Amino acid sequence: MQEHGMFGKYTMTSLLNELDVIELIHIPGKNPIVREVITKQILICEKMAVPPPTMALS
Protein backbone atom coordinates (compact mmCIF):
# COMPACT_ATOMS: atom_id res chain seq x y z
CA MET A 1 0.00 0.00 0.00
CA GLN A 2 2.77 2.41 0.87
CA GLU A 3 4.63 2.04 -2.43
CA HIS A 4 1.44 2.94 -4.33
CA GLY A 5 0.62 5.97 -2.14
CA MET A 6 -2.57 4.39 -0.83
CA PHE A 7 -1.98 5.14 2.87
CA GLY A 8 -2.78 8.81 2.20
CA LYS A 9 -6.25 7.86 0.99
CA TYR A 10 -7.04 4.63 2.85
CA THR A 11 -6.43 2.97 6.17
CA MET A 12 -6.10 -0.81 6.05
CA THR A 13 -9.61 -1.11 7.50
CA SER A 14 -11.18 1.27 4.98
CA LEU A 15 -9.42 -0.49 2.10
CA LEU A 16 -10.75 -3.87 3.24
CA ASN A 17 -14.22 -2.36 3.70
CA GLU A 18 -14.17 -1.16 0.07
CA LEU A 19 -13.40 -4.68 -1.14
CA ASP A 20 -15.67 -6.46 1.36
CA VAL A 21 -18.84 -5.45 -0.48
CA ILE A 22 -17.94 -7.45 -3.61
CA GLU A 23 -20.42 -10.33 -3.72
CA LEU A 24 -20.09 -13.77 -5.29
CA ILE A 25 -23.40 -15.51 -6.04
CA HIS A 26 -23.59 -19.29 -6.26
CA ILE A 27 -26.55 -20.74 -8.17
CA PRO A 28 -26.74 -24.54 -8.29
CA GLY A 29 -25.92 -25.80 -11.78
CA LYS A 30 -24.59 -22.42 -12.96
CA ASN A 31 -21.19 -20.70 -12.99
CA PRO A 32 -20.60 -18.39 -9.99
CA ILE A 33 -21.46 -14.75 -10.71
CA VAL A 34 -19.68 -11.72 -9.27
CA ARG A 35 -22.06 -8.85 -8.52
CA GLU A 36 -21.24 -5.37 -9.78
CA VAL A 37 -17.65 -4.27 -9.13
CA ILE A 38 -17.20 -0.49 -9.15
CA THR A 39 -14.27 1.34 -10.71
CA LYS A 40 -12.83 2.27 -7.30
CA GLN A 41 -12.61 -1.44 -6.38
CA ILE A 42 -10.96 -2.31 -9.71
CA LEU A 43 -8.36 0.43 -9.18
CA ILE A 44 -7.59 -0.84 -5.67
CA CYS A 45 -7.09 -4.37 -7.02
CA GLU A 46 -4.82 -3.14 -9.81
CA LYS A 47 -2.68 -1.08 -7.43
CA MET A 48 -2.33 -4.09 -5.13
CA ALA A 49 -1.35 -6.31 -8.13
CA VAL A 50 -4.41 -8.50 -7.60
CA PRO A 51 -6.60 -9.32 -10.60
CA PRO A 52 -10.04 -7.76 -10.13
CA PRO A 53 -12.94 -10.20 -10.04
CA THR A 54 -14.77 -10.71 -13.32
CA MET A 55 -18.53 -10.67 -13.75
CA ALA A 56 -18.77 -14.38 -14.59
CA LEU A 57 -16.32 -16.98 -13.35
CA SER A 58 -15.65 -20.18 -15.25
mmCIF file of the N, C-alpha and C atoms, coordinates in Angstrom:
data_MODEL
# 
_entry.id   MODEL 
# 
loop_
_atom_site.group_PDB 
_atom_site.id 
_atom_site.type_symbol 
_atom_site.label_atom_id 
_atom_site.label_alt_id 
_atom_site.label_comp_id 
_atom_site.label_asym_id 
_atom_site.label_entity_id 
_atom_site.label_seq_id 
_atom_site.pdbx_PDB_ins_code 
_atom_site.Cartn_x 
_atom_site.Cartn_y 
_atom_site.Cartn_z 
_atom_site.occupancy 
_atom_site.B_iso_or_equiv 
_atom_site.pdbx_formal_charge 
_atom_site.auth_seq_id 
_atom_site.auth_comp_id 
_atom_site.auth_asym_id 
_atom_site.auth_atom_id 
_atom_site.pdbx_PDB_model_num 
ATOM 1   N N  . MET A 1 1  ? 0.821   -1.192  0.000   1.00 0.00 ? 1  MET A N  1 
ATOM 2   C CA . MET A 1 1  ? 0.000   0.000   0.000   1.00 0.00 ? 1  MET A CA 1 
ATOM 3   C C  . MET A 1 1  ? 0.864   1.254   0.000   1.00 0.00 ? 1  MET A C  1 
ATOM 4   N N  . GLN A 1 2  ? 1.935   1.225   0.764   1.00 0.00 ? 2  GLN A N  1 
ATOM 5   C CA . GLN A 1 2  ? 2.769   2.414   0.873   1.00 0.00 ? 2  GLN A CA 1 
ATOM 6   C C  . GLN A 1 2  ? 3.439   2.760   -0.453  1.00 0.00 ? 2  GLN A C  1 
ATOM 7   N N  . GLU A 1 3  ? 3.931   1.759   -1.174  1.00 0.00 ? 3  GLU A N  1 
ATOM 8   C CA . GLU A 1 3  ? 4.626   2.040   -2.431  1.00 0.00 ? 3  GLU A CA 1 
ATOM 9   C C  . GLU A 1 3  ? 3.702   2.581   -3.510  1.00 0.00 ? 3  GLU A C  1 
ATOM 10  N N  . HIS A 1 4  ? 2.398   2.416   -3.348  1.00 0.00 ? 4  HIS A N  1 
ATOM 11  C CA . HIS A 1 4  ? 1.442   2.936   -4.327  1.00 0.00 ? 4  HIS A CA 1 
ATOM 12  C C  . HIS A 1 4  ? 0.743   4.202   -3.825  1.00 0.00 ? 4  HIS A C  1 
ATOM 13  N N  . GLY A 1 5  ? 1.197   4.733   -2.678  1.00 0.00 ? 5  GLY A N  1 
ATOM 14  C CA . GLY A 1 5  ? 0.619   5.967   -2.144  1.00 0.00 ? 5  GLY A CA 1 
ATOM 15  C C  . GLY A 1 5  ? -0.801  5.818   -1.655  1.00 0.00 ? 5  GLY A C  1 
ATOM 16  N N  . MET A 1 6  ? -1.179  4.629   -1.243  1.00 0.00 ? 6  MET A N  1 
ATOM 17  C CA . MET A 1 6  ? -2.565  4.390   -0.833  1.00 0.00 ? 6  MET A CA 1 
ATOM 18  C C  . MET A 1 6  ? -2.819  4.716   0.638   1.00 0.00 ? 6  MET A C  1 
ATOM 19  N N  . PHE A 1 7  ? -1.774  4.829   1.466   1.00 0.00 ? 7  PHE A N  1 
ATOM 20  C CA . PHE A 1 7  ? -1.979  5.145   2.871   1.00 0.00 ? 7  PHE A CA 1 
ATOM 21  C C  . PHE A 1 7  ? -2.514  6.562   3.059   1.00 0.00 ? 7  PHE A C  1 
ATOM 22  N N  . GLY A 1 8  ? -2.252  7.460   2.112   1.00 0.00 ? 8  GLY A N  1 
ATOM 23  C CA . GLY A 1 8  ? -2.780  8.813   2.204   1.00 0.00 ? 8  GLY A CA 1 
ATOM 24  C C  . GLY A 1 8  ? -4.286  8.866   2.008   1.00 0.00 ? 8  GLY A C  1 
ATOM 25  N N  . LYS A 1 9  ? -4.832  7.874   1.308   1.00 0.00 ? 9  LYS A N  1 
ATOM 26  C CA . LYS A 1 9  ? -6.254  7.864   0.987   1.00 0.00 ? 9  LYS A CA 1 
ATOM 27  C C  . LYS A 1 9  ? -7.029  6.828   1.809   1.00 0.00 ? 9  LYS A C  1 
ATOM 28  N N  . TYR A 1 10 ? -6.372  5.728   2.163   1.00 0.00 ? 10 TYR A N  1 
ATOM 29  C CA . TYR A 1 10 ? -7.044  4.628   2.853   1.00 0.00 ? 10 TYR A CA 1 
ATOM 30  C C  . TYR A 1 10 ? -6.289  4.197   4.092   1.00 0.00 ? 10 TYR A C  1 
ATOM 31  N N  . THR A 1 11 ? -7.035  3.758   5.101   1.00 0.00 ? 11 THR A N  1 
ATOM 32  C CA . THR A 1 11 ? -6.434  2.968   6.169   1.00 0.00 ? 11 THR A CA 1 
ATOM 33  C C  . THR A 1 11 ? -6.608  1.516   5.749   1.00 0.00 ? 11 THR A C  1 
ATOM 34  N N  . MET A 1 12 ? -5.945  0.599   6.402   1.00 0.00 ? 12 MET A N  1 
ATOM 35  C CA . MET A 1 12 ? -6.102  -0.811  6.052   1.00 0.00 ? 12 MET A CA 1 
ATOM 36  C C  . MET A 1 12 ? -7.564  -1.235  6.210   1.00 0.00 ? 12 MET A C  1 
ATOM 37  N N  . THR A 1 13 ? -8.208  -0.760  7.261   1.00 0.00 ? 13 THR A N  1 
ATOM 38  C CA . THR A 1 13 ? -9.614  -1.107  7.499   1.00 0.00 ? 13 THR A CA 1 
ATOM 39  C C  . THR A 1 13 ? -10.519 -0.563  6.402   1.00 0.00 ? 13 THR A C  1 
ATOM 40  N N  . SER A 1 14 ? -10.315 0.695   6.007   1.00 0.00 ? 14 SER A N  1 
ATOM 41  C CA . SER A 1 14 ? -11.180 1.271   4.979   1.00 0.00 ? 14 SER A CA 1 
ATOM 42  C C  . SER A 1 14 ? -10.947 0.602   3.623   1.00 0.00 ? 14 SER A C  1 
ATOM 43  N N  . LEU A 1 15 ? -9.717  0.209   3.346   1.00 0.00 ? 15 LEU A N  1 
ATOM 44  C CA . LEU A 1 15 ? -9.422  -0.493  2.096   1.00 0.00 ? 15 LEU A CA 1 
ATOM 45  C C  . LEU A 1 15 ? -10.148 -1.842  2.067   1.00 0.00 ? 15 LEU A C  1 
ATOM 46  N N  . LEU A 1 16 ? -10.059 -2.585  3.166   1.00 0.00 ? 16 LEU A N  1 
ATOM 47  C CA . LEU A 1 16 ? -10.747 -3.874  3.238   1.00 0.00 ? 16 LEU A CA 1 
ATOM 48  C C  . LEU A 1 16 ? -12.262 -3.700  3.174   1.00 0.00 ? 16 LEU A C  1 
ATOM 49  N N  . ASN A 1 17 ? -12.779 -2.632  3.767   1.00 0.00 ? 17 ASN A N  1 
ATOM 50  C CA . ASN A 1 17 ? -14.224 -2.362  3.698   1.00 0.00 ? 17 ASN A CA 1 
ATOM 51  C C  . ASN A 1 17 ? -14.671 -2.099  2.263   1.00 0.00 ? 17 ASN A C  1 
ATOM 52  N N  . GLU A 1 18 ? -13.837 -1.409  1.483   1.00 0.00 ? 18 GLU A N  1 
ATOM 53  C CA . GLU A 1 18 ? -14.167 -1.156  0.066   1.00 0.00 ? 18 GLU A CA 1 
ATOM 54  C C  . GLU A 1 18 ? -14.290 -2.467  -0.703  1.00 0.00 ? 18 GLU A C  1 
ATOM 55  N N  . LEU A 1 19 ? -13.411 -3.411  -0.410  1.00 0.00 ? 19 LEU A N  1 
ATOM 56  C CA . LEU A 1 19 ? -13.403 -4.679  -1.142  1.00 0.00 ? 19 LEU A CA 1 
ATOM 57  C C  . LEU A 1 19 ? -14.385 -5.697  -0.565  1.00 0.00 ? 19 LEU A C  1 
ATOM 58  N N  . ASP A 1 20 ? -14.790 -5.508  0.680   1.00 0.00 ? 20 ASP A N  1 
ATOM 59  C CA . ASP A 1 20 ? -15.671 -6.461  1.360   1.00 0.00 ? 20 ASP A CA 1 
ATOM 60  C C  . ASP A 1 20 ? -17.056 -6.539  0.728   1.00 0.00 ? 20 ASP A C  1 
ATOM 61  N N  . VAL A 1 21 ? -17.482 -5.483  0.075   1.00 0.00 ? 21 VAL A N  1 
ATOM 62  C CA . VAL A 1 21 ? -18.840 -5.449  -0.476  1.00 0.00 ? 21 VAL A CA 1 
ATOM 63  C C  . VAL A 1 21 ? -18.968 -6.179  -1.814  1.00 0.00 ? 21 VAL A C  1 
ATOM 64  N N  . ILE A 1 22 ? -17.873 -6.665  -2.369  1.00 0.00 ? 22 ILE A N  1 
ATOM 65  C CA . ILE A 1 22 ? -17.936 -7.452  -3.606  1.00 0.00 ? 22 ILE A CA 1 
ATOM 66  C C  . ILE A 1 22 ? -18.606 -8.782  -3.272  1.00 0.00 ? 22 ILE A C  1 
ATOM 67  N N  . GLU A 1 23 ? -19.649 -9.118  -4.003  1.00 0.00 ? 23 GLU A N  1 
ATOM 68  C CA . GLU A 1 23 ? -20.423 -10.326 -3.716  1.00 0.00 ? 23 GLU A CA 1 
ATOM 69  C C  . GLU A 1 23 ? -20.242 -11.377 -4.803  1.00 0.00 ? 23 GLU A C  1 
ATOM 70  N N  . LEU A 1 24 ? -20.147 -12.626 -4.383  1.00 0.00 ? 24 LEU A N  1 
ATOM 71  C CA . LEU A 1 24 ? -20.093 -13.767 -5.289  1.00 0.00 ? 24 LEU A CA 1 
ATOM 72  C C  . LEU A 1 24 ? -21.358 -14.583 -5.062  1.00 0.00 ? 24 LEU A C  1 
ATOM 73  N N  . ILE A 1 25 ? -22.124 -14.800 -6.135  1.00 0.00 ? 25 ILE A N  1 
ATOM 74  C CA . ILE A 1 25 ? -23.395 -15.512 -6.038  1.00 0.00 ? 25 ILE A CA 1 
ATOM 75  C C  . ILE A 1 25 ? -23.220 -16.914 -6.607  1.00 0.00 ? 25 ILE A C  1 
ATOM 76  N N  . HIS A 1 26 ? -23.630 -17.895 -5.824  1.00 0.00 ? 26 HIS A N  1 
ATOM 77  C CA . HIS A 1 26 ? -23.591 -19.292 -6.265  1.00 0.00 ? 26 HIS A CA 1 
ATOM 78  C C  . HIS A 1 26 ? -25.017 -19.747 -6.550  1.00 0.00 ? 26 HIS A C  1 
ATOM 79  N N  . ILE A 1 27 ? -25.258 -20.188 -7.781  1.00 0.00 ? 27 ILE A N  1 
ATOM 80  C CA . ILE A 1 27 ? -26.552 -20.743 -8.169  1.00 0.00 ? 27 ILE A CA 1 
ATOM 81  C C  . ILE A 1 27 ? -26.297 -22.188 -8.580  1.00 0.00 ? 27 ILE A C  1 
ATOM 82  N N  . PRO A 1 28 ? -26.985 -23.133 -7.953  1.00 0.00 ? 28 PRO A N  1 
ATOM 83  C CA . PRO A 1 28 ? -26.743 -24.543 -8.286  1.00 0.00 ? 28 PRO A CA 1 
ATOM 84  C C  . PRO A 1 28 ? -26.888 -24.795 -9.795  1.00 0.00 ? 28 PRO A C  1 
ATOM 85  N N  . GLY A 1 29 ? -25.898 -25.469 -10.366 1.00 0.00 ? 29 GLY A N  1 
ATOM 86  C CA . GLY A 1 29 ? -25.925 -25.800 -11.780 1.00 0.00 ? 29 GLY A CA 1 
ATOM 87  C C  . GLY A 1 29 ? -25.437 -24.690 -12.703 1.00 0.00 ? 29 GLY A C  1 
ATOM 88  N N  . LYS A 1 30 ? -25.053 -23.557 -12.155 1.00 0.00 ? 30 LYS A N  1 
ATOM 89  C CA . LYS A 1 30 ? -24.587 -22.416 -12.957 1.00 0.00 ? 30 LYS A CA 1 
ATOM 90  C C  . LYS A 1 30 ? -23.185 -22.022 -12.514 1.00 0.00 ? 30 LYS A C  1 
ATOM 91  N N  . ASN A 1 31 ? -22.486 -21.263 -13.374 1.00 0.00 ? 31 ASN A N  1 
ATOM 92  C CA . ASN A 1 31 ? -21.191 -20.703 -12.992 1.00 0.00 ? 31 ASN A CA 1 
ATOM 93  C C  . ASN A 1 31 ? -21.411 -19.627 -11.935 1.00 0.00 ? 31 ASN A C  1 
ATOM 94  N N  . PRO A 1 32 ? -20.476 -19.479 -10.970 1.00 0.00 ? 32 PRO A N  1 
ATOM 95  C CA . PRO A 1 32 ? -20.600 -18.385 -9.992  1.00 0.00 ? 32 PRO A CA 1 
ATOM 96  C C  . PRO A 1 32 ? -20.606 -17.032 -10.701 1.00 0.00 ? 32 PRO A C  1 
ATOM 97  N N  . ILE A 1 33 ? -21.334 -16.092 -10.136 1.00 0.00 ? 33 ILE A N  1 
ATOM 98  C CA . ILE A 1 33 ? -21.457 -14.753 -10.706 1.00 0.00 ? 33 ILE A CA 1 
ATOM 99  C C  . ILE A 1 33 ? -20.968 -13.738 -9.675  1.00 0.00 ? 33 ILE A C  1 
ATOM 100 N N  . VAL A 1 34 ? -20.128 -12.815 -10.118 1.00 0.00 ? 34 VAL A N  1 
ATOM 101 C CA . VAL A 1 34 ? -19.683 -11.719 -9.266  1.00 0.00 ? 34 VAL A CA 1 
ATOM 102 C C  . VAL A 1 34 ? -20.628 -10.552 -9.503  1.00 0.00 ? 34 VAL A C  1 
ATOM 103 N N  . ARG A 1 35 ? -21.188 -10.021 -8.396  1.00 0.00 ? 35 ARG A N  1 
ATOM 104 C CA . ARG A 1 35 ? -22.058 -8.848  -8.519  1.00 0.00 ? 35 ARG A CA 1 
ATOM 105 C C  . ARG A 1 35 ? -21.241 -7.661  -9.000  1.00 0.00 ? 35 ARG A C  1 
ATOM 106 N N  . GLU A 1 36 ? -21.871 -6.571  -9.231  1.00 0.00 ? 36 GLU A N  1 
ATOM 107 C CA . GLU A 1 36 ? -21.240 -5.371  -9.779  1.00 0.00 ? 36 GLU A CA 1 
ATOM 108 C C  . GLU A 1 36 ? -19.986 -4.971  -8.985  1.00 0.00 ? 36 GLU A C  1 
ATOM 109 N N  . VAL A 1 37 ? -18.905 -4.743  -9.718  1.00 0.00 ? 37 VAL A N  1 
ATOM 110 C CA . VAL A 1 37 ? -17.654 -4.268  -9.133  1.00 0.00 ? 37 VAL A CA 1 
ATOM 111 C C  . VAL A 1 37 ? -17.442 -2.847  -9.649  1.00 0.00 ? 37 VAL A C  1 
ATOM 112 N N  . ILE A 1 38 ? -17.322 -1.887  -8.729  1.00 0.00 ? 38 ILE A N  1 
ATOM 113 C CA . ILE A 1 38 ? -17.200 -0.491  -9.147  1.00 0.00 ? 38 ILE A CA 1 
ATOM 114 C C  . ILE A 1 38 ? -15.749 -0.155  -9.508  1.00 0.00 ? 38 ILE A C  1 
ATOM 115 N N  . THR A 1 39 ? -15.584 0.919   -10.225 1.00 0.00 ? 39 THR A N  1 
ATOM 116 C CA . THR A 1 39 ? -14.270 1.341   -10.713 1.00 0.00 ? 39 THR A CA 1 
ATOM 117 C C  . THR A 1 39 ? -13.276 1.503   -9.569  1.00 0.00 ? 39 THR A C  1 
ATOM 118 N N  . LYS A 1 40 ? -13.712 2.067   -8.451  1.00 0.00 ? 40 LYS A N  1 
ATOM 119 C CA . LYS A 1 40 ? -12.833 2.269   -7.304  1.00 0.00 ? 40 LYS A CA 1 
ATOM 120 C C  . LYS A 1 40 ? -12.249 0.928   -6.832  1.00 0.00 ? 40 LYS A C  1 
ATOM 121 N N  . GLN A 1 41 ? -13.074 -0.116  -6.805  1.00 0.00 ? 41 GLN A N  1 
ATOM 122 C CA . GLN A 1 41 ? -12.614 -1.443  -6.381  1.00 0.00 ? 41 GLN A CA 1 
ATOM 123 C C  . GLN A 1 41 ? -11.627 -2.031  -7.391  1.00 0.00 ? 41 GLN A C  1 
ATOM 124 N N  . ILE A 1 42 ? -11.879 -1.818  -8.663  1.00 0.00 ? 42 ILE A N  1 
ATOM 125 C CA . ILE A 1 42 ? -10.961 -2.309  -9.705  1.00 0.00 ? 42 ILE A CA 1 
ATOM 126 C C  . ILE A 1 42 ? -9.612  -1.610  -9.571  1.00 0.00 ? 42 ILE A C  1 
ATOM 127 N N  . LEU A 1 43 ? -9.619  -0.310  -9.332  1.00 0.00 ? 43 LEU A N  1 
ATOM 128 C CA . LEU A 1 43 ? -8.361  0.434   -9.179  1.00 0.00 ? 43 LEU A CA 1 
ATOM 129 C C  . LEU A 1 43 ? -7.570  -0.043  -7.963  1.00 0.00 ? 43 LEU A C  1 
ATOM 130 N N  . ILE A 1 44 ? -8.265  -0.323  -6.866  1.00 0.00 ? 44 ILE A N  1 
ATOM 131 C CA . ILE A 1 44 ? -7.591  -0.840  -5.671  1.00 0.00 ? 44 ILE A CA 1 
ATOM 132 C C  . ILE A 1 44 ? -6.925  -2.178  -5.994  1.00 0.00 ? 44 ILE A C  1 
ATOM 133 N N  . CYS A 1 45 ? -7.654  -3.060  -6.660  1.00 0.00 ? 45 CYS A N  1 
ATOM 134 C CA . CYS A 1 45 ? -7.093  -4.369  -7.023  1.00 0.00 ? 45 CYS A CA 1 
ATOM 135 C C  . CYS A 1 45 ? -5.859  -4.205  -7.907  1.00 0.00 ? 45 CYS A C  1 
ATOM 136 N N  . GLU A 1 46 ? -5.953  -3.341  -8.888  1.00 0.00 ? 46 GLU A N  1 
ATOM 137 C CA . GLU A 1 46 ? -4.825  -3.138  -9.810  1.00 0.00 ? 46 GLU A CA 1 
ATOM 138 C C  . GLU A 1 46 ? -3.601  -2.587  -9.082  1.00 0.00 ? 46 GLU A C  1 
ATOM 139 N N  . LYS A 1 47 ? -3.807  -1.635  -8.178  1.00 0.00 ? 47 LYS A N  1 
ATOM 140 C CA . LYS A 1 47 ? -2.683  -1.084  -7.426  1.00 0.00 ? 47 LYS A CA 1 
ATOM 141 C C  . LYS A 1 47 ? -2.051  -2.111  -6.501  1.00 0.00 ? 47 LYS A C  1 
ATOM 142 N N  . MET A 1 48 ? -2.843  -3.050  -6.025  1.00 0.00 ? 48 MET A N  1 
ATOM 143 C CA . MET A 1 48 ? -2.327  -4.085  -5.131  1.00 0.00 ? 48 MET A CA 1 
ATOM 144 C C  . MET A 1 48 ? -1.813  -5.303  -5.911  1.00 0.00 ? 48 MET A C  1 
ATOM 145 N N  . ALA A 1 49 ? -1.812  -5.220  -7.239  1.00 0.00 ? 49 ALA A N  1 
ATOM 146 C CA . ALA A 1 49 ? -1.352  -6.307  -8.134  1.00 0.00 ? 49 ALA A CA 1 
ATOM 147 C C  . ALA A 1 49 ? -2.166  -7.587  -7.933  1.00 0.00 ? 49 ALA A C  1 
ATOM 148 N N  . VAL A 1 50 ? -3.468  -7.399  -7.738  1.00 0.00 ? 50 VAL A N  1 
ATOM 149 C CA . VAL A 1 50 ? -4.414  -8.502  -7.602  1.00 0.00 ? 50 VAL A CA 1 
ATOM 150 C C  . VAL A 1 50 ? -5.403  -8.377  -8.754  1.00 0.00 ? 50 VAL A C  1 
ATOM 151 N N  . PRO A 1 51 ? -5.628  -9.454  -9.508  1.00 0.00 ? 51 PRO A N  1 
ATOM 152 C CA . PRO A 1 51 ? -6.602  -9.315  -10.603 1.00 0.00 ? 51 PRO A CA 1 
ATOM 153 C C  . PRO A 1 51 ? -7.998  -9.044  -10.051 1.00 0.00 ? 51 PRO A C  1 
ATOM 154 N N  . PRO A 1 52 ? -8.686  -8.044  -10.598 1.00 0.00 ? 52 PRO A N  1 
ATOM 155 C CA . PRO A 1 52 ? -10.043 -7.764  -10.132 1.00 0.00 ? 52 PRO A CA 1 
ATOM 156 C C  . PRO A 1 52 ? -10.972 -8.908  -10.518 1.00 0.00 ? 52 PRO A C  1 
ATOM 157 N N  . PRO A 1 53 ? -12.005 -9.137  -9.701  1.00 0.00 ? 53 PRO A N  1 
ATOM 158 C CA . PRO A 1 53 ? -12.941 -10.201 -10.038 1.00 0.00 ? 53 PRO A CA 1 
ATOM 159 C C  . PRO A 1 53 ? -13.687 -9.878  -11.326 1.00 0.00 ? 53 PRO A C  1 
ATOM 160 N N  . THR A 1 54 ? -14.011 -10.900 -12.082 1.00 0.00 ? 54 THR A N  1 
ATOM 161 C CA . THR A 1 54 ? -14.773 -10.711 -13.319 1.00 0.00 ? 54 THR A CA 1 
ATOM 162 C C  . THR A 1 54 ? -16.241 -10.975 -13.034 1.00 0.00 ? 54 THR A C  1 
ATOM 163 N N  . MET A 1 55 ? -17.092 -10.533 -13.953 1.00 0.00 ? 55 MET A N  1 
ATOM 164 C CA . MET A 1 55 ? -18.532 -10.665 -13.747 1.00 0.00 ? 55 MET A CA 1 
ATOM 165 C C  . MET A 1 55 ? -19.016 -12.108 -13.768 1.00 0.00 ? 55 MET A C  1 
ATOM 166 N N  . ALA A 1 56 ? -18.405 -12.961 -14.560 1.00 0.00 ? 56 ALA A N  1 
ATOM 167 C CA . ALA A 1 56 ? -18.773 -14.376 -14.589 1.00 0.00 ? 56 ALA A CA 1 
ATOM 168 C C  . ALA A 1 56 ? -17.505 -15.197 -14.484 1.00 0.00 ? 56 ALA A C  1 
ATOM 169 N N  . LEU A 1 57 ? -17.483 -16.125 -13.549 1.00 0.00 ? 57 LEU A N  1 
ATOM 170 C CA . LEU A 1 57 ? -16.322 -16.978 -13.350 1.00 0.00 ? 57 LEU A CA 1 
ATOM 171 C C  . LEU A 1 57 ? -16.540 -18.315 -14.014 1.00 0.00 ? 57 LEU A C  1 
ATOM 172 N N  . SER A 1 58 ? -15.527 -18.863 -14.593 1.00 0.00 ? 58 SER A N  1 
ATOM 173 C CA . SER A 1 58 ? -15.654 -20.182 -15.247 1.00 0.00 ? 58 SER A CA 1 
ATOM 174 C C  . SER A 1 58 ? -15.190 -21.266 -14.321 1.00 0.00 ? 58 SER A C  1 
# 
